[in-house]
Amino acid sequence: MNNGLVTRTFNVSTQLGTYSAEFVAPVWAQGFECQSRVCGLCCLTQLPTGVPQVHNSNVDKAICGFYDVERRLCQKYDRRPSGCKIYPFSFDVVEGQILISASLECPGTNFRESIQQGVILNMFNEPSVLKRITLMNNYYKKAVLFPDIWGRGGQVWKSLTSEIQGYFGNQKCFPFLSEATQLIFETVAGLFNQKAPKIPPISVGSATKNTEGLYIATRFESHNLGLVKSRGSKIKIALFDNNFKEIKKTKLKTPAKFLELEMDKEAQHLLGDYVSFLFSRPFLSLAAIIASMEHTPIPMILPKVLAGSFVPIEVGATLIAYRDNLERIERDTMREIVSFSKGTTHSTFNRPDKLRTY
């Protein structure tokens, strides 16, 4: 499988001490340049806590009350919440090393090596970030110190990485969710000489409800705001222009199954890069955090956590293909599918207090 990732290593100095840090991203999203007064889509898709919300009839959704829709600027920029200062970067801590990545739903991510280290380092001046570093380290250490929780977690993760990346290296079409999920559970069960449970087919309806909401419809050369809503057996998919006026709306009944869609080679490579990116992020650490909270062995949590990361990819592929009447996925469409799934998959790294709802 094409592993098109870029990593950069540097040190981060905080009030808690100096940490080794690694930035990781796909080659096609290795840079970042905020498009001030042009974009502002994060202010509609990212709703910080403790901030007034305003209903915007154009997108049929509440947006940040600090956001000036006309000027596309934050009205409280110097006093904006810490989460807004950090976006689009997310981080986690594993054994004292900070792992950093940029959200692939942000249209500011690009091919160019344009991220200055200072932009990333600024986030570590935020008190809330220092608290999260402490929290994540404590959860991780707690899980490691209890062998009954850790339970060969490292070996399981290594095997899963090998099996899943090999699987996606030969994957040329959707749907793959049920097959990949079964492979994940079989791999883990095999390591413990157990029989894997038969995974029932995943419902499009239930999967859509877990991923509905606003998202940034990022393509390589353009971006818009998207909205997915489900009510009963009906799904609405809308697309908005730069002035947040609805330019396309698709209504459909919830599909009985995920669409069968071929991928061209560039789309395959891009999906392969994204899967490699998922495995470069610390799902193992995430499982350790959950395990330390619930006292459940990490190998029992990993399959669910990892399989859940593929749900929004499959949902995004089906809904976007329905919207655009597609039978084949090419590179730009895959970029939007990845963008759709990214925010859902990694939100837990930004909000440790929300881990129980993962």
ZAKERO-519400 format. One record per residue: z, y, x of N, C-alpha, C in turn; residue in one letter. Coordinates in steps of 0.05 Angstrom, whole numbers, plus 5000, padded with zeros to 4 digits. Layout:
<sites>
ZYXZYXZYXa
...
</sites>
This chain:
<sites>
500049765017500050005000500050255018m
498550455009498450705024501150845022n
502450885046505051015046504651295057n
503551475040502951745049505251925047g
507251885063509652055062510052215088l
511252445085511952615108514952645109v
516052605133518952645136519452845158t
521553005154522353205175525353185177r
526353175202529153145207530253395220t
532553485211533853725223536853705216f
538453905226541253905220541954115200n
543954065184544954255164547954305171v
548554565175551354645181552554755155s
554854645147556254745124559154785131t
560754885112563554925116564954655120q
563754445111564954175113564254045140l
562354165155561554045180558454045182g
557453925203554553905208553553635201t
551353625186550253375176547353345187y
546653095191543853035196542353035169s
540053165168538653185142535753095146a
534652975126531852885126530452975101e
528253115104526553195082524252995079f
523752895055521652695051520052785027v
517352755029515552825007512852685012a
511352644990508552554994506952765008p
504852685022503152875037502053085018v
501353004993500153194975502153384962w
504753364969506753544959508753614981a
507853635005509653675028510453975031q
508854155018509454435021510654544995g
511654794996512654924973512455224975f
511255354955511155644954511555724925e
513755864920514355954892512356164884c
511156134861509156324851510556534833q
511856714846513356924831511457094814s
512357154790510857314770508357174760r
507856934770505456784761506356534745v
508356404755509156144743511556174724c
513956134735516356154719516755914700g
515155704703515455474685518155334687l
519355354711521955224715524055344696c
523655604689525655734672525355644643c
523255504637522955394610523655094609l
523154954631523754664632526554604642t
527654784659530354744670532254924655q
534054814640535954974624538754954637l
539555154653542155134666544455144646p
546655014653549055014636550455284638t
551755364616553255614616551655864614g
549055834607547256064605546256074576v
546156314564545056344537542256224534p
541756104512539055994507537656154485q
535056184487533556334468531356154457v
530956154430528855994418526256134422h
524255984433521556094437519755944418n
518756084398517155954377514455844388s
513455964410510955874421511055584431n
513355524444513655254455515455084438v
516455194415518155054397520454924412d
521655084429523854984445525555214455k
528155164461529855364472529155404502a
529255654511528755704540531255854551i
531355894577533556034589533656324579c
536056404571536356674560535956894581g
536056824606535657024628532657074633f
530956904622528156924630526657124613y
525257304626523457504613520757384611d
519957294586517457164582515057334589v
515257594583512957774587512557824617e
514657874632514457944660514557694678r
515357464666515557204680517457234704r
519757354698521757394719524557344707l
526357264725529157234716530457504715c
531757574693533057834690535757844704q
536757614713539357604727538957464754k
536757524768535957374791538157364812y
539457584818541557584839544057444830d
544357394804546757254793545956994779r
543656884785542756644772544456414780r
544656204763546355974769545455834795p
547255684807546655554833544355344830s
544255214806542155024802539355154803g
539255404794536655544795535955624824c
538055684840537555754867536555514884k
537455284876536755034890533954934883i
533254964857530654854847528354964864y
526354784871525854514862526954294880p
528854354897529854154915532153994903f
532153744909534353574902535353424927s
537853344927538953214951540953004943f
541452824961543552624958544752584986d
546952444987548352395012548852095015v
547951985036548351705042549551675070v
552051575071553351535097553351785114e
553752015101553952265116551252395122g
549052265115546452395119545452505093q
544352755094543352885071540352825068i
539552725045536752665039535752875020l
533553015027532553235011529653185003i
528953254978526153244969525653464949s
523153524945522353724925521453594900a
522053714877521253604852518153614849s
516953394844514053374843512953494817l
514753574798513753704774513354004778e
514254104801513954394806511154444817c
509654634804506954694813506854834840p
509254924850509255044876509054844899g
509354584893509054384914506054344919t
505354314945502554314952502054164978n
499554154987498754015011499754145036f
500154405036500554555061503454515071r
503654515098506354505110507554785109e
508454865086509155145082512155185076s
513754975077516555005072518055075098i
519155315098520855395121523655265118q
524755175140527355045138529455235125q
529155495130531055685118531155665088g
528955615075528855585046530555355037v
530455135051532054905045535054945052i
535455065076538255095085539855285068l
538455475055539955665038541555535016n
540655305006542055174984544855084993m
545255035018547754925027549855145031f
549155395024551155605023552455624996n
551455464977552555474950555055304948e
557255414937559755254934559355004918p
557755014897557254784881555954554896s
554254624915552954424932554954294950v
556754444961558854324979560554134963l
561154204938562754024921561253764916k
558653784912557053544907556853364931r
556653494955556553334980559153174982i
561453304976563953164977564152944957t
563253004932563352804911561652564917l
559152614926557352384932558352214955m
559452344975560552194998562852024989n
564552144973566951994964566151754947n
564251784929563351564912562151344930y
560451434948559151234966561151074982y
563051224994565051095011566850904995k
567450984971569150824954567750554948k
565150564942563650324936563450144961a
563050264984562750115009565349975017v
567550115011570150005019571049765002l
569649724979570349494962568149294963f
568349084979566248884982565448754956p
567348734937566648604911564648784895d
564749044900562849224887560249234902i
560449244929558049264946556349014943w
557548784946556248524940553448484951g
552948514977550248474989548248674978r
549148914971547349114960545049184979g
545649205005543649275024541449065026g
542148805025540248595026538448595001q
539748644978538248654953536148884954v
537049114964535249344965532849294983w
533349165006531149105024529148915012k
530148714998528348524985526748654962s
528148824947526748964925524549144935l
525149284957523149464969520649314976t
521049084989518748924998517148814975s
518448704955517148584932515648794915e
516949014909515749214891513449364905i
513849434930511649574944509249384948q
509749134952507548944953506148914926g
507648924905506548904878504749144872y
505749384878504149624872501849654891f
501949524914499649534933497149414921g
497549224902495249094889494949174860n
496449364851496349444823494049644818q
492249574799489849734794489749834766k
491649774749491549864722494249874709c
494350024687496650014668496049814646f
498049704632500949744636502049554657p
504149634669505449464690508449444686f
509549604667512449634665513949364661l
513049214641514448964635514248764658s
511848744670511448564693513148644717e
513148914723514749004746517748974741a
518649014716521448984709522248694713t
520548504704521148224707521348144736q
519548254752519548204781522148304794l
523048534786525548644797527848464791i
528148384766530348204759530147934771f
527747824774527447564787528147574817e
527347794830527947824858530947824863t
532447984847535347994850536647734843v
535747604821536947354813536447134834a
534047144846533446944867535246964891g
536047204898537747234921540547114917l
541247084891543946974885543646704872f
541246574876540846304865541346284835n
540546494821540946504792538246514778q
538246454753535746474737535646744724k
533346884728533047154716532747144686a
533947324672533547334643530747414636p
529747324614527147394604527247674592k
525847854605525948134596524148174571i
525148264549523548304525521548534529p
519348534515517448754517518749024512p
518049224527519249494524517749654503i
519149754484518049904461517050174470s
514550244463513550514469515250724455v
516050674431517550864415520250934428g
521750734436524350784448524050914475s
521950824490521550944517520751234514a
519151304494518351584490520651764483t
522451664466524851824459526551894483k
526551714502528251764526526951964546n
524352024542522952194560521752444547t
522352484521521152714507522352974516e
520853194512521753464519519553614534g
520253844544518354004559517953894587l
515453914596514953844624512754024635y
512554034661510454194674508054014679i
505854074666503453904668501953964694a
503153884716502053954743499653794750t
497453924756495153804769494853934796r
492953844812492753954839491854254840f
490054324822489054594823489854764800e
491354654781492154814757494754694746s
495954844729498454744715498754884689h
500054744671500654854645503454744637n
504254834613506754734602506154524581l
507454294582507054084563509554034547g
509153914523511453844506510953584492l
512853404493512653144479515053134460v
514453084435516553054415516052804398k
518052664391517752434373519652454350s
518652384326520252384302519452144286r
521351954284520651704270518351564284g
516251514269513951374280511751554289s
512351814291510252014298510952144325k
508852204340509152334366507352574367i
508352794377506753044381506553094411k
504153144421503753214449502253484449i
503553684460502353954460502054054489a
500054224492499454354518499254654513l
500354814532500455104528499055244552f
497955484547496655634569498755794584d
497855964602499656124619501356324603n
500456384579501956574561503556424541n
503856154545505355984528504255964499f
501656004497500355974471499255684471k
499655554448498755274446495655254447e
494655104466491755074469490754794461i
492654604459491754344451494154194439k
493654064417495853904404494753644394k
496153434400495353164392497553044376t
496952944353498952804336498052514333k
499852324337499152044334501551884325l
501051654314503151464307503951324333k
506451254334507451124358505850874363t
504550844387502950614393504550354392p
503250144384504549884383505149774411a
503449864431503849784459502749994477k
503449974503502450154522499450114526f
497950324532495050304535494350154560l
492150014558490949884582489050084595e
489650164619488250384633487650304662l
485150324670484450284698485150524714e
485550484740485950704759483750704780m
482650944787480750944809482350944835d
480950924858482350874883484251104890k
483351354885485051574892487651584875e
487351504850489651484832491551264842a
490351034850492050814861493650904885q
492251054904493651144928495851334921h
495351514902497351704894499751574881l
499251374864501451224852503051074874l
501550954893502850814915504651004931g
503651244936505251444950507851504935d
507551524908509851594892511951364892y
510951124891512850894891514250884918v
512850934940514050954966516151174967s
515451394954517351624952519851544937f
519551394915521851304900523751134918l
522550964934524150794951525250934975f
524251174982525351325003527751494993s
527951524967530251654955532551454952r
534951534951537151354953538051224926p
536351054915537150914891539550724898f
539650634923541850464930544450624929l
544350874938546651054936547351114907s
545351154891545851204862547350974850l
546450724856547750494846550650474856a
551050554881553750554892555550744877a
554450974870556051174856556851064828i
554950954814555450844787557450604790i
557050434810558850204813561650284818a
562050494834564750584840566150704816s
564550804797565750914772566350694752m
564650494751564950294730565950024741e
566350004767567349754779565549514773h
562949564775560949354770559449304797t
558949054805557549014830554849154831p
554249274854551749424858549349254851i
549149004860546748844854546248814824p
548348834808548048804779546949064766m
547349294781546549554771543749624780i
543049544805540549614817538049554800l
537849314789535449254773534949444750p
537049514736536849694713536049974723k
537350074744536850334754533950354764v
533050154779530350164790528250134768l
528549934750526649894729526450144711a
528650284707528650524690526950744703g
526650744729525050954742522150934736s
521250694728518350654722517650714693f
519750734676519250784647517651034642v
518451274653516951514648514151514659p
513651354680510851344690509051214669i
510050994658508450854638508151014613e
510251154604510151324580508151544585v
508451684608506651904614503651824614g
503151584626500351494627499251454599a
500751324581499851264554499451524538t
501351704539501251954523499052144533l
498752174559496752354570493952234565i
493651974567491051844561490351874532a
492251854514491751904485490852194481y
492352374494491652654490488852724500r
487952614522485452674534483252464529d
483852274511481852064505480851924530n
482651824546481851704572481951404570l
480251274585480350984590480750924619e
480551124636480851094665482451324676r
484251264694485951474706484851554733i
484351814737483551904763485752064776e
485252174800487352294816488852524802r
487352714790488752944777490552854754d
489552654739491152554716493652414727t
493452264749495752134760497752334770m
496852564781498652774789500352874766r
499052904743500552994719502452774709e
501652524711503452304703505952304721i
505552334747507852344765509552584759v
508352814753509753054746511453014722s
510352884702511752824677514252654682f
513952454700516152264704518252364723s
517552554741519252624763521952744753k
521852934735524353054727526252864713g
525152674698526752474684528052284704t
526552204724527552004742529752104760t
529652354769531452444790533552634781h
533752694755535652884746538552804753s
539052544754541852464760542752534788t
540852574807541752654833542752934833f
541753104815542653384813545253404798n
545853224780548153244763549852994764r
551552964785553152714786554952684762p
555752904749557452884726556052754702d
553352734703551852614681551052324687k
552052214709551151944717551651734695l
553751764680554351554660552251534638r
550651744635548651744614545951644624t
545851564650543251484662542151234647y
</sites>
